[in-house]
């Protein structure tokens, strides 16, 4: 064998070669520059960093500067000691370190479960002045709804007429919110300057039950939920007053950043014959429960955190589609109520006549009468521009009645009255609302508005043919 050029030493073929080198310096890689070495981001400890993705955002932890997706950079959730070692803090003491904890100041939730189906039922809270029969009936119907439409967790509050009972429920509510850091003026991380936890709790009580709540927190200069506390009416208090007036009132709770969802309701009635109001359908409260539960489902399927303020001054999340999608839910909930009744899933109170006298076509016929009256004031309406009250240029047109018939029209088009919650909304996060809508129904909003107005010009008998005979 010839030696290499410039060398006088010949190395035989297949000889073992031994090299030595001296290491002067090492560097531990931190590819996302979050303060945690990439090798330590192997959470499942299988030797692979690539398959660890705590917040399921399709970015492995070692490439993700916010591993848990809570909006706080990982570097702010760890402590780097003087000797270079890292201390992984667990602020809320729930056993999950902050860098892996989706809500590091909430000891009751460690990961993002928004939109996740649950095995357990939602939590129901109610004032102590509600009769036992009304409570039992409400719980039975609410569990039936969840069994058939889905369990997504959350908390639901039912408010009666008694002030002291409402204050006691507000105490429970505020204790939960303070413990979980679910107040927009207190997220659990640090107290506002000059405030104690007791004052934060007191502020929450005012937010829910003013003017009946204590105001000992107002010796500071902070403005949390109002700059006019003297005229503020608390959230629970508004529902209490509505109940006193004999009204059904409800409102959704959906805060994506806190992972908080549920609803407020005026207290149940009609399950107990002593609270039944003559002339009211005996299934009225179930219908009322559905009125708030259906948009709650829609909200859960929308993963967006971005918000905007619409022309009516309401703050909403992007990605959920136009208002009539939720506002037109009365077609579906009246359909599903009758379907459950016919199939024996839902039963009326034992003391009530076991029948629902008005069929769906009769109900929708009455709704169409309202639609035609409104249509005269807004012949050029577009569904996506409708709100809960008439807003120019839509005259008196609202999404309630017109939206209900638009739901019916589209449900018939695809042969599925449950299409909105079973097909459309589950696609929204992946496709975006407009694409999900077009894929589900085979038309865009321009085509829908044109087709739907043609449909509204048909005789009532033809219109009712698309309504299930139920």
C-alpha positions as a LaTeX table, in Angstrom:
\begin{tabular}{lrrr}
\hline
Residue & $x$ (\AA) & $y$ (\AA) & $z$ (\AA) \\
\hline
Unk1 & 0.00 & 0.00 & 0.00 \\
Unk2 & 1.33 & 3.41 & $-0.95$ \\
Unk3 & 1.50 & 6.02 & 1.84 \\
Unk4 & $-0.72$ & 9.11 & 1.60 \\
Unk5 & 0.80 & 11.99 & $-0.34$ \\
Unk6 & 3.38 & 13.81 & 1.81 \\
Unk7 & 3.64 & 10.92 & 4.26 \\
Unk8 & 6.34 & 8.35 & 4.62 \\
Unk9 & 4.17 & 6.04 & 6.77 \\
Unk10 & 2.07 & 3.41 & 5.09 \\
Unk11 & $-1.19$ & 2.42 & 6.88 \\
Unk12 & $-2.36$ & $-1.08$ & 6.02 \\
Unk13 & $-5.91$ & $-1.51$ & 4.72 \\
Unk14 & $-8.54$ & $-2.13$ & 7.48 \\
Unk15 & $-6.21$ & $-0.97$ & 10.21 \\
Unk16 & $-7.87$ & 0.27 & 13.42 \\
Unk17 & $-7.43$ & 4.00 & 13.86 \\
Unk18 & $-7.55$ & 5.58 & 17.32 \\
Unk19 & $-7.93$ & 9.33 & 17.78 \\
Unk20 & $-7.92$ & 11.43 & 20.91 \\
Unk21 & $-9.12$ & 14.97 & 21.43 \\
Unk22 & $-9.40$ & 17.35 & 24.34 \\
Unk23 & $-12.79$ & 19.00 & 25.14 \\
Unk24 & $-12.40$ & 22.62 & 26.19 \\
Unk25 & $-16.05$ & 23.81 & 26.24 \\
Unk26 & $-19.63$ & 22.42 & 25.92 \\
Unk27 & $-22.95$ & 24.07 & 25.20 \\
Unk28 & $-26.38$ & 22.65 & 26.07 \\
Unk29 & $-28.90$ & 23.30 & 23.33 \\
Unk30 & $-32.04$ & 25.34 & 23.98 \\
Unk31 & $-33.59$ & 25.57 & 20.54 \\
Unk32 & $-36.64$ & 27.62 & 21.51 \\
Unk33 & $-34.65$ & 29.83 & 23.89 \\
Unk34 & $-37.18$ & 29.41 & 26.69 \\
Unk35 & $-34.56$ & 28.73 & 29.37 \\
Unk36 & $-35.20$ & 24.99 & 29.43 \\
Unk37 & $-32.53$ & 22.86 & 27.71 \\
Unk38 & $-34.07$ & 20.90 & 24.85 \\
Unk39 & $-32.99$ & 17.62 & 26.43 \\
Unk40 & $-35.14$ & 18.45 & 29.48 \\
Unk41 & $-38.25$ & 19.01 & 27.34 \\
Unk42 & $-38.68$ & 15.26 & 26.92 \\
Unk43 & $-41.71$ & 15.22 & 29.22 \\
Unk44 & $-42.63$ & 11.57 & 28.66 \\
Unk45 & $-38.98$ & 10.57 & 29.14 \\
Unk46 & $-38.84$ & 8.26 & 26.13 \\
Unk47 & $-35.63$ & 9.75 & 24.77 \\
Unk48 & $-37.40$ & 11.70 & 22.01 \\
Unk49 & $-38.09$ & 15.42 & 22.27 \\
Unk50 & $-40.11$ & 15.47 & 19.06 \\
Unk51 & $-43.24$ & 13.74 & 20.47 \\
Unk52 & $-43.73$ & 16.02 & 23.49 \\
Unk53 & $-46.36$ & 18.70 & 22.78 \\
Unk54 & $-48.02$ & 19.79 & 26.02 \\
Unk55 & $-50.49$ & 22.26 & 24.48 \\
Unk56 & $-51.23$ & 20.21 & 21.33 \\
Unk57 & $-50.38$ & 23.10 & 19.02 \\
Unk58 & $-48.32$ & 20.90 & 16.68 \\
Unk59 & $-45.08$ & 22.45 & 17.97 \\
Unk60 & $-42.89$ & 20.16 & 20.04 \\
Unk61 & $-42.03$ & 21.61 & 23.44 \\
Unk62 & $-38.36$ & 21.99 & 22.56 \\
Unk63 & $-39.38$ & 24.32 & 19.70 \\
Unk64 & $-42.25$ & 26.04 & 21.56 \\
Unk65 & $-41.43$ & 29.06 & 23.79 \\
Unk66 & $-44.85$ & 28.64 & 25.49 \\
Unk67 & $-45.05$ & 24.91 & 26.16 \\
Unk68 & $-48.45$ & 24.86 & 27.87 \\
Unk69 & $-50.14$ & 27.45 & 25.62 \\
Unk70 & $-51.30$ & 29.63 & 28.53 \\
Unk71 & $-50.03$ & 32.88 & 27.04 \\
Unk72 & $-47.10$ & 33.14 & 29.47 \\
Unk73 & $-43.67$ & 32.34 & 27.99 \\
Unk74 & $-42.08$ & 29.28 & 29.58 \\
Unk75 & $-39.07$ & 31.40 & 30.59 \\
Unk76 & $-41.41$ & 33.34 & 32.91 \\
Unk77 & $-42.58$ & 30.13 & 34.56 \\
Unk78 & $-39.21$ & 28.81 & 35.69 \\
Unk79 & $-36.39$ & 30.02 & 37.93 \\
Unk80 & $-32.79$ & 29.83 & 36.73 \\
Unk81 & $-30.50$ & 29.57 & 39.74 \\
Unk82 & $-27.04$ & 31.15 & 40.08 \\
Unk83 & $-25.35$ & 27.83 & 39.42 \\
Unk84 & $-27.27$ & 27.44 & 36.17 \\
Unk85 & $-29.70$ & 24.81 & 37.44 \\
Unk86 & $-33.42$ & 25.26 & 36.85 \\
Unk87 & $-36.20$ & 25.25 & 39.43 \\
Unk88 & $-39.58$ & 24.34 & 37.98 \\
Unk89 & $-42.13$ & 26.18 & 40.11 \\
Unk90 & $-45.66$ & 24.99 & 40.87 \\
Unk91 & $-47.43$ & 28.20 & 41.90 \\
Unk92 & $-50.90$ & 26.75 & 42.48 \\
Unk93 & $-49.64$ & 23.57 & 44.18 \\
Unk94 & $-51.60$ & 21.20 & 41.96 \\
Unk95 & $-48.64$ & 18.91 & 41.27 \\
Unk96 & $-48.01$ & 20.22 & 37.74 \\
Unk97 & $-45.13$ & 22.67 & 37.26 \\
Unk98 & $-46.03$ & 26.06 & 35.82 \\
Unk99 & $-44.20$ & 25.45 & 32.54 \\
Unk100 & $-46.48$ & 22.45 & 31.87 \\
Unk101 & $-49.61$ & 23.81 & 33.61 \\
Unk102 & $-52.17$ & 25.35 & 31.26 \\
Unk103 & $-53.57$ & 27.48 & 34.11 \\
Unk104 & $-50.69$ & 27.86 & 36.59 \\
Unk105 & $-52.79$ & 29.94 & 39.02 \\
Unk106 & $-55.82$ & 27.65 & 38.98 \\
Unk107 & $-55.32$ & 24.50 & 41.09 \\
Unk108 & $-58.46$ & 22.93 & 39.63 \\
Unk109 & $-57.36$ & 22.72 & 35.99 \\
Unk110 & $-54.00$ & 21.75 & 34.54 \\
Unk111 & $-54.65$ & 21.37 & 30.80 \\
Unk112 & $-56.76$ & 22.91 & 28.07 \\
Unk113 & $-59.94$ & 20.83 & 27.83 \\
Unk114 & $-61.97$ & 23.33 & 25.79 \\
Unk115 & $-64.22$ & 21.41 & 23.39 \\
Unk116 & $-63.45$ & 18.08 & 25.04 \\
Unk117 & $-66.30$ & 15.64 & 25.69 \\
Unk118 & $-66.56$ & 14.67 & 29.35 \\
Unk119 & $-67.63$ & 11.56 & 31.23 \\
Unk120 & $-68.99$ & 13.58 & 34.13 \\
Unk121 & $-71.93$ & 15.99 & 34.15 \\
Unk122 & $-71.70$ & 19.77 & 34.49 \\
Unk123 & $-71.91$ & 21.38 & 37.92 \\
Unk124 & $-75.28$ & 22.89 & 38.79 \\
Unk125 & $-75.64$ & 25.53 & 41.51 \\
Unk126 & $-78.97$ & 26.95 & 42.66 \\
Unk127 & $-80.45$ & 29.20 & 45.32 \\
Unk128 & $-82.00$ & 27.61 & 48.40 \\
Unk129 & $-85.46$ & 29.12 & 47.85 \\
Unk130 & $-86.31$ & 26.81 & 44.92 \\
Unk131 & $-88.77$ & 24.00 & 45.67 \\
Unk132 & $-87.46$ & 20.44 & 45.80 \\
Unk133 & $-89.72$ & 19.28 & 42.96 \\
Unk134 & $-88.47$ & 22.10 & 40.73 \\
Unk135 & $-84.85$ & 21.28 & 41.56 \\
Unk136 & $-85.35$ & 17.56 & 40.91 \\
Unk137 & $-87.13$ & 18.22 & 37.62 \\
Unk138 & $-84.52$ & 20.72 & 36.46 \\
Unk139 & $-81.64$ & 18.37 & 37.26 \\
Unk140 & $-83.37$ & 15.46 & 35.53 \\
Unk141 & $-83.96$ & 17.48 & 32.36 \\
Unk142 & $-80.48$ & 18.99 & 32.39 \\
Unk143 & $-78.89$ & 15.54 & 32.64 \\
Unk144 & $-81.11$ & 14.34 & 29.82 \\
Unk145 & $-79.89$ & 17.21 & 27.63 \\
Unk146 & $-76.26$ & 16.38 & 28.38 \\
Unk147 & $-76.82$ & 12.66 & 27.80 \\
Unk148 & $-78.20$ & 13.39 & 24.34 \\
Unk149 & $-76.35$ & 16.50 & 23.16 \\
Unk150 & $-73.01$ & 16.09 & 24.91 \\
Unk151 & $-71.21$ & 16.64 & 28.19 \\
Unk152 & $-68.68$ & 19.46 & 28.01 \\
Unk153 & $-68.29$ & 20.34 & 31.67 \\
Unk154 & $-68.95$ & 23.82 & 32.95 \\
Unk155 & $-70.97$ & 25.46 & 35.68 \\
Unk156 & $-74.59$ & 26.58 & 35.57 \\
Unk157 & $-76.30$ & 28.88 & 38.07 \\
Unk158 & $-80.05$ & 29.06 & 38.81 \\
Unk159 & $-81.29$ & 32.15 & 40.66 \\
Unk160 & $-84.60$ & 32.45 & 42.51 \\
Unk161 & $-86.37$ & 35.46 & 44.03 \\
Unk162 & $-85.00$ & 35.56 & 47.59 \\
Unk163 & $-82.25$ & 38.15 & 48.16 \\
Unk164 & $-80.51$ & 36.28 & 50.99 \\
Unk165 & $-80.52$ & 33.03 & 49.00 \\
Unk166 & $-79.06$ & 34.85 & 45.98 \\
Unk167 & $-76.37$ & 36.41 & 48.18 \\
Unk168 & $-75.44$ & 32.98 & 49.50 \\
Unk169 & $-75.16$ & 31.62 & 45.95 \\
Unk170 & $-73.03$ & 34.64 & 45.03 \\
Unk171 & $-70.72$ & 33.78 & 47.94 \\
Unk172 & $-70.23$ & 30.32 & 46.44 \\
Unk173 & $-69.68$ & 31.79 & 42.98 \\
Unk174 & $-67.14$ & 34.37 & 44.14 \\
Unk175 & $-65.21$ & 31.91 & 46.30 \\
Unk176 & $-64.82$ & 29.69 & 43.23 \\
Unk177 & $-63.75$ & 32.58 & 41.00 \\
Unk178 & $-61.17$ & 33.88 & 43.47 \\
Unk179 & $-59.73$ & 30.40 & 44.07 \\
Unk180 & $-59.44$ & 29.82 & 40.34 \\
Unk181 & $-58.29$ & 33.31 & 39.33 \\
Unk182 & $-61.27$ & 33.69 & 36.99 \\
Unk183 & $-62.01$ & 37.37 & 37.48 \\
Unk184 & $-60.82$ & 39.86 & 34.91 \\
Unk185 & $-59.49$ & 42.01 & 37.76 \\
Unk186 & $-57.77$ & 39.07 & 39.48 \\
Unk187 & $-56.19$ & 36.16 & 37.59 \\
Unk188 & $-54.59$ & 34.53 & 40.63 \\
Unk189 & $-51.05$ & 35.67 & 39.84 \\
Unk190 & $-50.87$ & 38.82 & 41.96 \\
Unk191 & $-53.27$ & 41.12 & 43.76 \\
Unk192 & $-54.01$ & 44.58 & 42.35 \\
Unk193 & $-52.11$ & 47.27 & 44.22 \\
Unk194 & $-53.67$ & 47.99 & 47.60 \\
Unk195 & $-56.10$ & 45.09 & 47.57 \\
Unk196 & $-56.45$ & 42.01 & 49.76 \\
Unk197 & $-58.05$ & 38.73 & 48.77 \\
Unk198 & $-60.99$ & 39.60 & 51.00 \\
Unk199 & $-61.51$ & 42.84 & 49.08 \\
Unk200 & $-61.32$ & 41.02 & 45.75 \\
Unk201 & $-64.00$ & 38.62 & 47.01 \\
Unk202 & $-66.07$ & 41.59 & 48.16 \\
Unk203 & $-65.67$ & 43.24 & 44.74 \\
Unk204 & $-66.92$ & 40.04 & 43.13 \\
Unk205 & $-69.96$ & 40.08 & 45.44 \\
Unk206 & $-70.75$ & 43.61 & 44.26 \\
Unk207 & $-70.32$ & 42.52 & 40.66 \\
Unk208 & $-72.89$ & 39.77 & 41.18 \\
Unk209 & $-75.33$ & 41.19 & 43.74 \\
Unk210 & $-75.12$ & 44.99 & 43.91 \\
Unk211 & $-76.88$ & 46.91 & 45.40 \\
Unk212 & $-77.30$ & 44.26 & 48.13 \\
Unk213 & $-73.62$ & 43.28 & 48.48 \\
Unk214 & $-71.10$ & 44.86 & 50.87 \\
Unk215 & $-68.86$ & 47.55 & 49.42 \\
Unk216 & $-65.90$ & 47.46 & 51.84 \\
Unk217 & $-63.56$ & 47.02 & 48.88 \\
Unk218 & $-64.33$ & 50.49 & 47.51 \\
Unk219 & $-61.90$ & 52.28 & 49.82 \\
Unk220 & $-59.34$ & 51.84 & 47.04 \\
Unk221 & $-59.21$ & 53.67 & 43.73 \\
Unk222 & $-59.67$ & 50.71 & 41.40 \\
Unk223 & $-62.51$ & 50.47 & 38.90 \\
Unk224 & $-63.11$ & 46.83 & 38.07 \\
Unk225 & $-66.47$ & 46.09 & 36.49 \\
Unk226 & $-68.08$ & 49.54 & 36.69 \\
Unk227 & $-67.17$ & 53.17 & 37.29 \\
Unk228 & $-70.66$ & 53.85 & 38.66 \\
Unk229 & $-71.17$ & 51.39 & 41.51 \\
Unk230 & $-74.03$ & 53.45 & 42.97 \\
Unk231 & $-76.17$ & 52.56 & 39.95 \\
Unk232 & $-74.74$ & 49.14 & 39.19 \\
Unk233 & $-77.08$ & 46.13 & 39.27 \\
Unk234 & $-75.24$ & 42.85 & 39.77 \\
Unk235 & $-75.50$ & 39.92 & 37.38 \\
Unk236 & $-77.28$ & 37.60 & 39.82 \\
Unk237 & $-79.45$ & 40.50 & 40.95 \\
Unk238 & $-80.63$ & 41.10 & 37.37 \\
Unk239 & $-81.75$ & 37.47 & 37.13 \\
Unk240 & $-83.35$ & 37.64 & 40.57 \\
Unk241 & $-85.37$ & 40.69 & 39.51 \\
Unk242 & $-86.37$ & 38.99 & 36.27 \\
Unk243 & $-87.65$ & 36.04 & 38.28 \\
Unk244 & $-89.61$ & 38.36 & 40.59 \\
Unk245 & $-91.31$ & 39.75 & 37.48 \\
Unk246 & $-92.16$ & 36.21 & 36.34 \\
Unk247 & $-89.83$ & 36.22 & 33.35 \\
Unk248 & $-87.54$ & 33.50 & 32.00 \\
Unk249 & $-84.04$ & 34.92 & 31.59 \\
Unk250 & $-80.75$ & 33.28 & 30.75 \\
Unk251 & $-77.25$ & 34.12 & 29.58 \\
Unk252 & $-74.18$ & 32.19 & 28.54 \\
Unk253 & $-70.78$ & 32.07 & 30.21 \\
Unk254 & $-67.94$ & 31.50 & 27.74 \\
Unk255 & $-64.46$ & 32.80 & 28.52 \\
Unk256 & $-61.94$ & 30.98 & 26.36 \\
Unk257 & $-58.85$ & 32.30 & 28.15 \\
Unk258 & $-60.05$ & 31.11 & 31.56 \\
Unk259 & $-61.48$ & 27.89 & 30.13 \\
Unk260 & $-64.73$ & 28.91 & 31.78 \\
Unk261 & $-68.13$ & 27.95 & 30.37 \\
Unk262 & $-71.72$ & 27.55 & 31.47 \\
Unk263 & $-74.79$ & 29.78 & 31.86 \\
Unk264 & $-77.01$ & 31.73 & 34.22 \\
Unk265 & $-80.74$ & 30.99 & 34.44 \\
Unk266 & $-83.73$ & 32.23 & 36.37 \\
Unk267 & $-84.85$ & 29.41 & 38.65 \\
Unk268 & $-86.89$ & 26.47 & 37.36 \\
Unk269 & $-90.66$ & 26.37 & 37.65 \\
Unk270 & $-93.50$ & 24.15 & 36.48 \\
Unk271 & $-92.05$ & 20.86 & 37.65 \\
Unk272 & $-93.83$ & 21.56 & 40.90 \\
Unk273 & $-97.60$ & 22.08 & 40.41 \\
Unk274 & $-97.41$ & 24.88 & 42.98 \\
Unk275 & $-95.06$ & 26.88 & 40.70 \\
Unk276 & $-96.87$ & 26.09 & 37.44 \\
Unk277 & $-98.45$ & 29.10 & 35.76 \\
Unk278 & $-101.75$ & 28.39 & 34.07 \\
Unk279 & $-101.54$ & 28.68 & 30.29 \\
Unk280 & $-97.78$ & 28.01 & 30.19 \\
Unk281 & $-96.69$ & 24.85 & 28.36 \\
Unk282 & $-95.60$ & 22.26 & 30.94 \\
Unk283 & $-92.42$ & 21.71 & 28.93 \\
Unk284 & $-91.59$ & 25.44 & 28.94 \\
Unk285 & $-88.60$ & 25.20 & 31.28 \\
Unk286 & $-87.00$ & 22.39 & 29.28 \\
Unk287 & $-87.33$ & 24.59 & 26.20 \\
Unk288 & $-85.73$ & 27.41 & 28.20 \\
Unk289 & $-82.82$ & 25.16 & 29.24 \\
Unk290 & $-82.23$ & 24.28 & 25.59 \\
Unk291 & $-82.34$ & 27.93 & 24.53 \\
Unk292 & $-79.10$ & 28.55 & 26.46 \\
Unk293 & $-77.56$ & 25.08 & 26.12 \\
Unk294 & $-77.52$ & 24.98 & 22.30 \\
Unk295 & $-75.42$ & 28.18 & 21.88 \\
Unk296 & $-73.25$ & 26.88 & 24.73 \\
Unk297 & $-72.42$ & 23.89 & 22.50 \\
Unk298 & $-71.66$ & 26.21 & 19.59 \\
Unk299 & $-69.34$ & 28.27 & 21.82 \\
Unk300 & $-67.50$ & 25.16 & 23.00 \\
Unk301 & $-66.77$ & 24.10 & 19.42 \\
Unk302 & $-65.23$ & 27.52 & 18.67 \\
Unk303 & $-61.59$ & 27.55 & 19.81 \\
Unk304 & $-60.83$ & 31.17 & 18.94 \\
Unk305 & $-59.51$ & 33.52 & 21.63 \\
Unk306 & $-59.79$ & 36.70 & 19.53 \\
Unk307 & $-62.71$ & 39.01 & 20.27 \\
Unk308 & $-64.44$ & 41.95 & 18.60 \\
Unk309 & $-67.22$ & 44.38 & 19.42 \\
Unk310 & $-70.22$ & 44.23 & 17.06 \\
Unk311 & $-72.48$ & 47.12 & 16.01 \\
Unk312 & $-74.77$ & 46.47 & 18.97 \\
Unk313 & $-71.88$ & 46.93 & 21.42 \\
Unk314 & $-71.59$ & 43.26 & 22.37 \\
Unk315 & $-68.16$ & 41.64 & 22.68 \\
Unk316 & $-67.93$ & 38.34 & 20.81 \\
Unk317 & $-65.32$ & 35.81 & 19.81 \\
Unk318 & $-64.21$ & 35.47 & 16.21 \\
Unk319 & $-64.81$ & 32.20 & 14.42 \\
Unk320 & $-68.33$ & 31.41 & 15.58 \\
Unk321 & $-70.09$ & 32.61 & 12.46 \\
Unk322 & $-72.83$ & 35.24 & 12.11 \\
Unk323 & $-75.35$ & 35.75 & 14.90 \\
Unk324 & $-78.25$ & 33.99 & 13.18 \\
Unk325 & $-76.40$ & 30.67 & 13.52 \\
Unk326 & $-77.01$ & 30.79 & 17.25 \\
Unk327 & $-80.05$ & 33.07 & 17.15 \\
Unk328 & $-82.04$ & 30.75 & 14.89 \\
Unk329 & $-81.79$ & 27.78 & 17.26 \\
Unk330 & $-85.53$ & 27.72 & 18.05 \\
Unk331 & $-86.20$ & 25.42 & 15.11 \\
Unk332 & $-83.79$ & 22.79 & 16.36 \\
Unk333 & $-84.72$ & 22.96 & 20.03 \\
Unk334 & $-88.47$ & 22.68 & 19.23 \\
Unk335 & $-87.71$ & 19.77 & 16.93 \\
Unk336 & $-85.52$ & 17.92 & 19.43 \\
Unk337 & $-87.95$ & 18.50 & 22.31 \\
Unk338 & $-90.77$ & 16.84 & 20.36 \\
Unk339 & $-88.50$ & 14.06 & 19.11 \\
Unk340 & $-87.38$ & 13.21 & 22.65 \\
Unk341 & $-90.99$ & 13.29 & 23.83 \\
Unk342 & $-92.17$ & 10.97 & 21.06 \\
Unk343 & $-89.32$ & 8.53 & 21.76 \\
Unk344 & $-89.96$ & 8.49 & 25.50 \\
Unk345 & $-86.62$ & 10.12 & 26.32 \\
Unk346 & $-88.40$ & 13.14 & 27.76 \\
Unk347 & $-91.47$ & 12.87 & 29.96 \\
Unk348 & $-93.62$ & 15.68 & 31.24 \\
Unk349 & $-94.15$ & 16.15 & 34.99 \\
Unk350 & $-96.22$ & 13.32 & 36.45 \\
Unk351 & $-99.11$ & 15.61 & 37.31 \\
Unk352 & $-99.30$ & 17.11 & 33.80 \\
Unk353 & $-101.19$ & 15.81 & 30.80 \\
Unk354 & $-98.67$ & 13.65 & 28.93 \\
Unk355 & $-98.94$ & 15.38 & 25.60 \\
Unk356 & $-97.45$ & 18.25 & 23.62 \\
Unk357 & $-100.48$ & 19.65 & 21.83 \\
Unk358 & $-98.82$ & 21.82 & 19.16 \\
Unk359 & $-96.84$ & 19.92 & 16.53 \\
Unk360 & $-93.70$ & 21.32 & 14.92 \\
Unk361 & $-95.43$ & 22.43 & 11.73 \\
Unk362 & $-98.00$ & 24.40 & 13.71 \\
Unk363 & $-95.21$ & 26.02 & 15.71 \\
Unk364 & $-93.21$ & 26.93 & 12.61 \\
Unk365 & $-96.35$ & 28.21 & 10.89 \\
Unk366 & $-96.74$ & 30.77 & 13.66 \\
Unk367 & $-93.05$ & 31.67 & 13.32 \\
Unk368 & $-93.48$ & 32.17 & 9.56 \\
Unk369 & $-96.27$ & 34.67 & 10.21 \\
Unk370 & $-93.74$ & 36.73 & 12.19 \\
Unk371 & $-91.16$ & 36.30 & 9.43 \\
Unk372 & $-93.49$ & 37.63 & 6.75 \\
Unk373 & $-94.37$ & 40.69 & 8.85 \\
Unk374 & $-90.70$ & 41.45 & 9.45 \\
Unk375 & $-89.77$ & 40.78 & 5.82 \\
Unk376 & $-91.93$ & 43.72 & 4.72 \\
Unk377 & $-89.59$ & 46.07 & 6.58 \\
Unk378 & $-86.34$ & 44.57 & 5.27 \\
Unk379 & $-86.79$ & 43.09 & 1.77 \\
Unk380 & $-83.05$ & 43.34 & 1.13 \\
Unk381 & $-81.87$ & 41.74 & 4.38 \\
Unk382 & $-78.87$ & 39.44 & 4.53 \\
Unk383 & $-78.91$ & 36.73 & 7.15 \\
Unk384 & $-75.38$ & 37.50 & 8.31 \\
Unk385 & $-76.39$ & 41.10 & 9.11 \\
Unk386 & $-79.29$ & 40.22 & 11.44 \\
Unk387 & $-79.15$ & 40.77 & 15.21 \\
Unk388 & $-81.47$ & 40.20 & 18.16 \\
Unk389 & $-83.14$ & 43.55 & 17.55 \\
Unk390 & $-83.73$ & 45.53 & 14.40 \\
Unk391 & $-80.54$ & 47.30 & 13.32 \\
Unk392 & $-80.43$ & 49.54 & 10.21 \\
Unk393 & $-80.80$ & 48.75 & 7.38 \\
Unk394 & $-82.74$ & 45.68 & 8.53 \\
Unk395 & $-85.91$ & 47.38 & 9.74 \\
Unk396 & $-87.61$ & 45.22 & 12.36 \\
Unk397 & $-85.98$ & 42.02 & 11.12 \\
Unk398 & $-84.23$ & 39.92 & 13.77 \\
Unk399 & $-82.41$ & 36.61 & 13.73 \\
Unk400 & $-84.90$ & 34.82 & 15.99 \\
Unk401 & $-87.74$ & 34.12 & 13.58 \\
Unk402 & $-85.93$ & 34.53 & 10.25 \\
Unk403 & $-82.98$ & 32.58 & 11.60 \\
Unk404 & $-85.25$ & 29.74 & 12.78 \\
Unk405 & $-86.61$ & 29.30 & 9.27 \\
Unk406 & $-83.13$ & 29.55 & 7.77 \\
Unk407 & $-82.12$ & 26.70 & 10.10 \\
Unk408 & $-85.14$ & 24.71 & 8.94 \\
Unk409 & $-84.35$ & 25.40 & 5.29 \\
Unk410 & $-80.72$ & 24.27 & 5.57 \\
Unk411 & $-81.56$ & 21.29 & 7.78 \\
Unk412 & $-84.02$ & 20.07 & 5.13 \\
Unk413 & $-81.47$ & 20.69 & 2.39 \\
Unk414 & $-79.05$ & 18.17 & 3.93 \\
Unk415 & $-81.69$ & 15.92 & 5.53 \\
Unk416 & $-80.51$ & 16.39 & 9.12 \\
Unk417 & $-82.30$ & 18.63 & 11.68 \\
Unk418 & $-79.26$ & 18.30 & 13.97 \\
Unk419 & $-76.79$ & 19.37 & 11.28 \\
Unk420 & $-75.63$ & 22.55 & 13.03 \\
Unk421 & $-74.37$ & 20.94 & 16.23 \\
Unk422 & $-73.50$ & 17.52 & 14.77 \\
Unk423 & $-71.80$ & 18.49 & 11.50 \\
Unk424 & $-71.17$ & 22.21 & 11.00 \\
Unk425 & $-69.75$ & 23.37 & 14.32 \\
Unk426 & $-67.31$ & 20.45 & 14.83 \\
Unk427 & $-65.63$ & 21.47 & 11.54 \\
Unk428 & $-65.19$ & 25.16 & 12.36 \\
Unk429 & $-61.79$ & 25.05 & 14.06 \\
Unk430 & $-60.17$ & 23.05 & 11.30 \\
Unk431 & $-61.72$ & 24.72 & 8.26 \\
Unk432 & $-62.76$ & 28.17 & 9.47 \\
Unk433 & $-66.46$ & 29.04 & 9.63 \\
Unk434 & $-67.04$ & 30.05 & 6.01 \\
Unk435 & $-65.35$ & 26.94 & 4.59 \\
Unk436 & $-67.06$ & 24.68 & 7.13 \\
Unk437 & $-70.42$ & 26.20 & 6.18 \\
Unk438 & $-69.84$ & 25.74 & 2.46 \\
Unk439 & $-68.64$ & 22.16 & 2.90 \\
Unk440 & $-71.63$ & 21.30 & 5.09 \\
Unk441 & $-74.39$ & 22.87 & 3.01 \\
Unk442 & $-72.88$ & 23.11 & $-0.48$ \\
Unk443 & $-73.43$ & 26.87 & $-0.83$ \\
Unk444 & $-71.99$ & 30.15 & 0.38 \\
Unk445 & $-73.81$ & 33.02 & 2.06 \\
Unk446 & $-74.61$ & 34.82 & $-1.20$ \\
Unk447 & $-76.24$ & 31.69 & $-2.58$ \\
Unk448 & $-78.09$ & 31.04 & 0.67 \\
Unk449 & $-79.54$ & 34.55 & 0.83 \\
Unk450 & $-80.77$ & 34.27 & $-2.75$ \\
Unk451 & $-82.26$ & 30.79 & $-2.35$ \\
Unk452 & $-83.82$ & 31.58 & 1.02 \\
Unk453 & $-85.62$ & 34.68 & $-0.25$ \\
Unk454 & $-87.03$ & 32.61 & $-3.12$ \\
Unk455 & $-88.24$ & 30.15 & $-0.50$ \\
Unk456 & $-89.92$ & 32.92 & 1.50 \\
Unk457 & $-92.02$ & 33.82 & $-1.55$ \\
Unk458 & $-93.58$ & 30.33 & $-1.68$ \\
Unk459 & $-97.08$ & 29.61 & $-0.32$ \\
Unk460 & $-97.12$ & 28.58 & 3.34 \\
Unk461 & $-98.27$ & 25.07 & 2.46 \\
Unk462 & $-95.13$ & 24.49 & 0.40 \\
Unk463 & $-92.92$ & 26.02 & 3.06 \\
Unk464 & $-94.31$ & 23.71 & 5.74 \\
Unk465 & $-93.53$ & 20.65 & 3.61 \\
Unk466 & $-89.86$ & 20.90 & 4.65 \\
Unk467 & $-90.73$ & 20.75 & 8.36 \\
Unk468 & $-90.61$ & 17.28 & 9.94 \\
Unk469 & $-94.09$ & 15.99 & 10.76 \\
Unk470 & $-93.50$ & 15.60 & 14.43 \\
\hline
\end{tabular}
